[in-house]
């Protein structure tokens, strides 16, 4: 494998991991809301927002211009 191909593959994997992380955060929030029959605690929502922003920063750093940012705004 060439260096450029490895870099592209790593960028893809970083983006994919960020996508999975943000979706898992959303699943956790949804599951919590269903079980509690109310929204998750405010402290959790704040922490989840910060985690989403970090994952999005990583994803955008290596794969800018994808639909991830637009999709995440629908989660909030």
BAKE-551977 format. One record per residue: residue number from 0; x, y, z of N, C-alpha, C in turn; residue in one letter. Coordinates in nm, 3 decimals. Example, Ala and Ser with C-alpha at 12.3 -4.5 7.8 and 13.67 -1.06 7.14 Angstrom:
<nodes>
<node num="0" n_c1="1.319" n_c2="-0.569" n_c3="0.780" ca_c1="1.230" ca_c2="-0.450" ca_c3="0.780" c_c1="1.320" c_c2="-0.330" c_c3="0.780" residu="a"/>
<node num="1" n_c1="1.285" n_c2="-0.225" n_c3="0.708" ca_c1="1.367" ca_c2="-0.106" ca_c3="0.714" c_c1="1.290" c_c2="0.003" c_c3="0.787" residu="s"/>
</nodes>
This chain:
<nodes>
<node num="0" n_c1="0.084" n_c2="-0.119" n_c3="0.000" ca_c1="0.000" ca_c2="0.000" ca_c3="0.000" c_c1="0.088" c_c2="0.125" c_c3="0.000" residu="x"/>
<node num="1" n_c1="0.051" n_c2="0.222" n_c3="-0.076" ca_c1="0.124" ca_c2="0.347" ca_c3="-0.083" c_c1="0.085" c_c2="0.436" c_c3="0.035" residu="x"/>
<node num="2" n_c1="0.172" n_c2="0.530" n_c3="0.070" ca_c1="0.146" ca_c2="0.621" ca_c3="0.181" c_c1="0.015" c_c2="0.697" c_c3="0.162" residu="x"/>
<node num="3" n_c1="-0.009" n_c2="0.747" n_c3="0.041" ca_c1="-0.132" ca_c2="0.824" ca_c3="0.016" c_c1="-0.256" c_c2="0.737" c_c3="0.035" residu="x"/>
<node num="4" n_c1="-0.248" n_c2="0.615" n_c3="-0.010" ca_c1="-0.361" ca_c2="0.523" ca_c3="0.005" c_c1="-0.388" c_c2="0.494" c_c3="0.153" residu="x"/>
<node num="5" n_c1="-0.284" n_c2="0.479" n_c3="0.230" ca_c1="-0.297" ca_c2="0.457" ca_c3="0.374" c_c1="-0.358" c_c2="0.580" c_c3="0.440" residu="x"/>
<node num="6" n_c1="-0.312" n_c2="0.698" n_c3="0.401" ca_c1="-0.368" ca_c2="0.822" ca_c3="0.457" c_c1="-0.516" c_c2="0.834" c_c3="0.425" residu="x"/>
<node num="7" n_c1="-0.554" n_c2="0.801" n_c3="0.302" ca_c1="-0.696" ca_c2="0.806" ca_c3="0.264" c_c1="-0.779" c_c2="0.706" c_c3="0.344" residu="x"/>
<node num="8" n_c1="-0.724" n_c2="0.587" n_c3="0.362" ca_c1="-0.795" ca_c2="0.485" ca_c3="0.437" c_c1="-0.812" c_c2="0.529" c_c3="0.583" residu="x"/>
<node num="9" n_c1="-0.708" n_c2="0.586" n_c3="0.642" ca_c1="-0.718" ca_c2="0.633" ca_c3="0.781" c_c1="-0.818" c_c2="0.746" c_c3="0.793" residu="x"/>
<node num="10" n_c1="-0.820" n_c2="0.836" n_c3="0.695" ca_c1="-0.918" ca_c2="0.945" ca_c3="0.697" c_c1="-1.059" c_c2="0.890" c_c3="0.690" residu="x"/>
<node num="11" n_c1="-1.080" n_c2="0.790" n_c3="0.606" ca_c1="-1.211" ca_c2="0.726" ca_c3="0.597" c_c1="-1.251" c_c2="0.662" c_c3="0.730" residu="x"/>
<node num="12" n_c1="-1.156" n_c2="0.594" n_c3="0.793" ca_c1="-1.185" ca_c2="0.527" ca_c3="0.919" c_c1="-1.215" c_c2="0.627" c_c3="1.031" residu="x"/>
<node num="13" n_c1="-1.142" n_c2="0.737" n_c3="1.033" ca_c1="-1.169" ca_c2="0.841" ca_c3="1.134" c_c1="-1.309" c_c2="0.895" c_c3="1.113" residu="x"/>
<node num="14" n_c1="-1.345" n_c2="0.924" n_c3="0.989" ca_c1="-1.479" ca_c2="0.975" ca_c3="0.960" c_c1="-1.585" c_c2="0.875" c_c3="1.000" residu="x"/>
<node num="15" n_c1="-1.566" n_c2="0.749" n_c3="0.962" ca_c1="-1.664" ca_c2="0.646" ca_c3="0.995" c_c1="-1.678" c_c2="0.627" c_c3="1.146" residu="x"/>
<node num="16" n_c1="-1.568" n_c2="0.629" n_c3="1.218" ca_c1="-1.575" ca_c2="0.617" ca_c3="1.364" c_c1="-1.648" c_c2="0.736" c_c3="1.426" residu="x"/>
<node num="17" n_c1="-1.626" n_c2="0.855" n_c3="1.373" ca_c1="-1.697" ca_c2="0.972" ca_c3="1.423" c_c1="-1.847" c_c2="0.958" c_c3="1.397" residu="x"/>
<node num="18" n_c1="-1.882" n_c2="0.909" n_c3="1.280" ca_c1="-2.023" ca_c2="0.887" ca_c3="1.248" c_c1="-2.086" c_c2="0.788" c_c3="1.346" residu="x"/>
<node num="19" n_c1="-2.018" n_c2="0.676" n_c3="1.367" ca_c1="-2.072" ca_c2="0.575" ca_c3="1.459" c_c1="-2.082" c_c2="0.629" c_c3="1.601" residu="x"/>
<node num="20" n_c1="-1.983" n_c2="0.705" n_c3="1.644" ca_c1="-1.986" ca_c2="0.760" ca_c3="1.779" c_c1="-2.105" c_c2="0.854" c_c3="1.797" residu="x"/>
<node num="21" n_c1="-2.128" n_c2="0.940" n_c3="1.700" ca_c1="-2.239" ca_c2="1.035" ca_c3="1.715" c_c1="-2.373" c_c2="0.965" c_c3="1.710" residu="x"/>
<node num="22" n_c1="-2.384" n_c2="0.862" n_c3="1.627" ca_c1="-2.510" ca_c2="0.788" ca_c3="1.621" c_c1="-2.533" c_c2="0.709" c_c3="1.750" residu="x"/>
<node num="23" n_c1="-2.428" n_c2="0.654" n_c3="1.808" ca_c1="-2.443" ca_c2="0.583" ca_c3="1.935" c_c1="-2.484" c_c2="0.677" c_c3="2.048" residu="x"/>
<node num="24" n_c1="-2.432" n_c2="0.798" n_c3="2.046" ca_c1="-2.475" ca_c2="0.897" ca_c3="2.145" c_c1="-2.624" c_c2="0.921" c_c3="2.131" residu="x"/>
<node num="25" n_c1="-2.671" n_c2="0.932" n_c3="2.008" ca_c1="-2.814" ca_c2="0.956" ca_c3="1.986" c_c1="-2.898" c_c2="0.837" c_c3="2.031" residu="x"/>
<node num="26" n_c1="-2.852" n_c2="0.717" n_c3="2.003" ca_c1="-2.924" ca_c2="0.597" ca_c3="2.047" c_c1="-2.932" c_c2="0.595" c_c3="2.199" residu="x"/>
<node num="27" n_c1="-2.823" n_c2="0.630" n_c3="2.265" ca_c1="-2.820" ca_c2="0.634" ca_c3="2.411" c_c1="-2.921" c_c2="0.736" c_c3="2.464" residu="x"/>
<node num="28" n_c1="-2.924" n_c2="0.854" n_c3="2.404" ca_c1="-3.020" ca_c2="0.956" ca_c3="2.448" c_c1="-3.163" c_c2="0.909" c_c3="2.426" residu="x"/>
<node num="29" n_c1="-3.190" n_c2="0.851" n_c3="2.310" ca_c1="-3.325" ca_c2="0.804" ca_c3="2.281" c_c1="-3.366" c_c2="0.692" c_c3="2.376" residu="x"/>
<node num="30" n_c1="-3.276" n_c2="0.599" n_c3="2.401" ca_c1="-3.306" ca_c2="0.488" ca_c3="2.493" c_c1="-3.332" c_c2="0.541" c_c3="2.633" residu="x"/>
<node num="31" n_c1="-3.251" n_c2="0.634" n_c3="2.676" ca_c1="-3.268" ca_c2="0.694" ca_c3="2.808" c_c1="-3.404" c_c2="0.762" c_c3="2.820" residu="x"/>
<node num="32" n_c1="-3.439" n_c2="0.836" n_c3="2.717" ca_c1="-3.569" ca_c2="0.906" ca_c3="2.720" c_c1="-3.685" c_c2="0.808" c_c3="2.724" residu="x"/>
<node num="33" n_c1="-3.674" n_c2="0.700" n_c3="2.651" ca_c1="-3.780" ca_c2="0.599" ca_c3="2.652" c_c1="-3.791" c_c2="0.534" c_c3="2.789" residu="x"/>
<node num="34" n_c1="-3.679" n_c2="0.495" n_c3="2.847" ca_c1="-3.681" ca_c2="0.429" ca_c3="2.977" c_c1="-3.726" c_c2="0.522" c_c3="3.089" residu="x"/>
<node num="35" n_c1="-3.684" n_c2="0.646" n_c3="3.084" ca_c1="-3.718" ca_c2="0.743" ca_c3="3.189" c_c1="-3.856" c_c2="0.805" c_c3="3.168" residu="x"/>
<node num="36" n_c1="-3.904" n_c2="0.795" n_c3="3.043" ca_c1="-4.028" ca_c2="0.863" ca_c3="3.003" c_c1="-4.014" c_c2="1.014" c_c3="3.019" residu="x"/>
<node num="37" n_c1="-3.891" n_c2="1.060" n_c3="3.000" ca_c1="-3.859" ca_c2="1.203" ca_c3="3.004" c_c1="-3.721" c_c2="1.220" c_c3="2.939" residu="x"/>
<node num="38" n_c1="-3.687" n_c2="1.342" n_c3="2.904" ca_c1="-3.555" ca_c2="1.363" ca_c3="2.842" c_c1="-3.443" c_c2="1.325" c_c3="2.939" residu="x"/>
<node num="39" n_c1="-3.325" n_c2="1.293" n_c3="2.884" ca_c1="-3.210" ca_c2="1.265" ca_c3="2.969" c_c1="-3.176" c_c2="1.388" c_c3="3.054" residu="x"/>
<node num="40" n_c1="-3.103" n_c2="1.371" n_c3="3.161" ca_c1="-3.063" ca_c2="1.485" ca_c3="3.245" c_c1="-2.987" c_c2="1.590" c_c3="3.163" residu="x"/>
<node num="41" n_c1="-3.006" n_c2="1.713" n_c3="3.200" ca_c1="-2.940" ca_c2="1.824" ca_c3="3.131" c_c1="-2.789" c_c2="1.807" c_c3="3.127" residu="x"/>
<node num="42" n_c1="-2.732" n_c2="1.758" n_c3="3.236" ca_c1="-2.586" ca_c2="1.738" ca_c3="3.239" c_c1="-2.542" c_c2="1.640" c_c3="3.131" residu="x"/>
<node num="43" n_c1="-2.619" n_c2="1.534" n_c3="3.110" ca_c1="-2.585" ca_c2="1.436" ca_c3="3.005" c_c1="-2.597" c_c2="1.499" c_c3="2.866" residu="x"/>
<node num="44" n_c1="-2.702" n_c2="1.576" n_c3="2.846" ca_c1="-2.721" ca_c2="1.640" ca_c3="2.716" c_c1="-2.606" c_c2="1.735" c_c3="2.684" residu="x"/>
<node num="45" n_c1="-2.559" n_c2="1.808" n_c3="2.784" ca_c1="-2.445" ca_c2="1.899" ca_c3="2.763" c_c1="-2.319" c_c2="1.820" c_c3="2.728" residu="x"/>
<node num="46" n_c1="-2.296" n_c2="1.712" n_c3="2.801" ca_c1="-2.178" ca_c2="1.629" ca_c3="2.775" c_c1="-2.187" c_c2="1.565" c_c3="2.636" residu="x"/>
<node num="47" n_c1="-2.305" n_c2="1.517" n_c3="2.601" ca_c1="-2.323" ca_c2="1.455" ca_c3="2.470" c_c1="-2.299" c_c2="1.557" c_c3="2.358" residu="x"/>
<node num="48" n_c1="-2.344" n_c2="1.679" n_c3="2.379" ca_c1="-2.323" ca_c2="1.784" ca_c3="2.280" c_c1="-2.173" c_c2="1.807" c_c3="2.260" residu="x"/>
<node num="49" n_c1="-2.098" n_c2="1.814" n_c3="2.368" ca_c1="-1.954" ca_c2="1.834" ca_c3="2.359" c_c1="-1.886" c_c2="1.716" c_c3="2.289" residu="x"/>
<node num="50" n_c1="-1.931" n_c2="1.595" n_c3="2.319" ca_c1="-1.875" ca_c2="1.476" ca_c3="2.254" c_c1="-1.904" c_c2="1.476" c_c3="2.104" residu="x"/>
<node num="51" n_c1="-2.028" n_c2="1.514" n_c3="2.068" ca_c1="-2.064" ca_c2="1.524" ca_c3="1.926" c_c1="-1.975" c_c2="1.625" c_c3="1.855" residu="x"/>
<node num="52" n_c1="-1.955" n_c2="1.741" n_c3="1.919" ca_c1="-1.873" ca_c2="1.846" ca_c3="1.858" c_c1="-1.729" c_c2="1.799" c_c3="1.837" residu="x"/>
<node num="53" n_c1="-1.676" n_c2="1.724" n_c3="1.933" ca_c1="-1.541" ca_c2="1.672" ca_c3="1.920" c_c1="-1.532" c_c2="1.571" c_c3="1.805" residu="x"/>
<node num="54" n_c1="-1.628" n_c2="1.480" n_c3="1.800" ca_c1="-1.629" ca_c2="1.381" ca_c3="1.692" c_c1="-1.645" c_c2="1.449" c_c3="1.557" residu="x"/>
<node num="55" n_c1="-1.732" n_c2="1.550" n_c3="1.550" ca_c1="-1.752" ca_c2="1.622" ca_c3="1.426" c_c1="-1.625" c_c2="1.695" c_c3="1.384" residu="x"/>
<node num="56" n_c1="-1.555" n_c2="1.756" n_c3="1.479" ca_c1="-1.429" ca_c2="1.824" ca_c3="1.449" c_c1="-1.330" c_c2="1.727" c_c3="1.386" residu="x"/>
<node num="57" n_c1="-1.318" n_c2="1.607" n_c3="1.445" ca_c1="-1.226" ca_c2="1.506" ca_c3="1.392" c_c1="-1.268" c_c2="1.464" c_c3="1.251" residu="x"/>
<node num="58" n_c1="-1.397" n_c2="1.441" n_c3="1.233" ca_c1="-1.446" ca_c2="1.397" ca_c3="1.102" c_c1="-1.424" c_c2="1.504" c_c3="0.996" residu="x"/>
<node num="59" n_c1="-1.455" n_c2="1.629" n_c3="1.030" ca_c1="-1.440" ca_c2="1.739" ca_c3="0.934" c_c1="-1.294" c_c2="1.768" c_c3="0.902" residu="x"/>
<node num="60" n_c1="-1.207" n_c2="1.740" n_c3="0.996" ca_c1="-1.063" ca_c2="1.763" ca_c3="0.975" c_c1="-1.012" c_c2="1.676" c_c3="0.859" residu="x"/>
<node num="61" n_c1="-1.060" n_c2="1.554" n_c3="0.851" ca_c1="-1.010" ca_c2="1.461" ca_c3="0.751" c_c1="-1.104" c_c2="1.439" c_c3="0.633" residu="x"/>
<node num="62" n_c1="-1.232" n_c2="1.468" n_c3="0.651" ca_c1="-1.331" ca_c2="1.454" ca_c3="0.543" c_c1="-1.428" c_c2="1.572" c_c3="0.548" residu="x"/>
<node num="63" n_c1="-1.381" n_c2="1.691" n_c3="0.513" ca_c1="-1.469" ca_c2="1.808" ca_c3="0.517" c_c1="-1.579" c_c2="1.799" c_c3="0.410" residu="x"/>
<node num="64" n_c1="-1.690" n_c2="1.863" n_c3="0.440" ca_c1="-1.796" ca_c2="1.875" ca_c3="0.341" c_c1="-1.889" c_c2="1.757" c_c3="0.329" residu="x"/>
<node num="65" n_c1="-1.886" n_c2="1.665" n_c3="0.424" ca_c1="-1.982" ca_c2="1.554" ca_c3="0.418" c_c1="-2.114" c_c2="1.598" c_c3="0.480" residu="x"/>
<node num="66" n_c1="-2.209" n_c2="1.512" n_c3="0.480" ca_c1="-2.341" ca_c2="1.543" ca_c3="0.536" c_c1="-2.345" c_c2="1.527" c_c3="0.688" residu="x"/>
<node num="67" n_c1="-2.236" n_c2="1.488" n_c3="0.749" ca_c1="-2.237" ca_c2="1.460" ca_c3="0.892" c_c1="-2.279" c_c2="1.582" c_c3="0.974" residu="x"/>
<node num="68" n_c1="-2.222" n_c2="1.696" n_c3="0.945" ca_c1="-2.255" ca_c2="1.817" ca_c3="1.021" c_c1="-2.403" c_c2="1.850" c_c3="1.008" residu="x"/>
<node num="69" n_c1="-2.453" n_c2="1.845" n_c3="0.886" ca_c1="-2.595" ca_c2="1.874" ca_c3="0.863" c_c1="-2.684" c_c2="1.772" c_c3="0.935" residu="x"/>
<node num="70" n_c1="-2.645" n_c2="1.647" n_c3="0.931" ca_c1="-2.722" ca_c2="1.543" ca_c3="0.998" c_c1="-2.724" c_c2="1.562" c_c3="1.149" residu="x"/>
<node num="71" n_c1="-2.609" n_c2="1.598" n_c3="1.206" ca_c1="-2.600" ca_c2="1.613" ca_c3="1.352" c_c1="-2.686" c_c2="1.728" c_c3="1.402" residu="x"/>
<node num="72" n_c1="-2.703" n_c2="1.831" n_c3="1.324" ca_c1="-2.785" ca_c2="1.943" ca_c3="1.369" c_c1="-2.930" c_c2="1.900" c_c3="1.387" residu="x"/>
<node num="73" n_c1="-2.970" n_c2="1.795" n_c3="1.320" ca_c1="-3.106" ca_c2="1.743" ca_c3="1.337" c_c1="-3.121" c_c2="1.668" c_c3="1.469" residu="x"/>
<node num="74" n_c1="-3.011" n_c2="1.622" n_c3="1.525" ca_c1="-3.014" ca_c2="1.548" ca_c3="1.652" c_c1="-3.040" c_c2="1.641" c_c3="1.771" residu="x"/>
<node num="75" n_c1="-3.013" n_c2="1.768" n_c3="1.757" ca_c1="-3.014" ca_c2="1.857" ca_c3="1.872" c_c1="-3.145" c_c2="1.926" c_c3="1.892" residu="x"/>
</nodes>
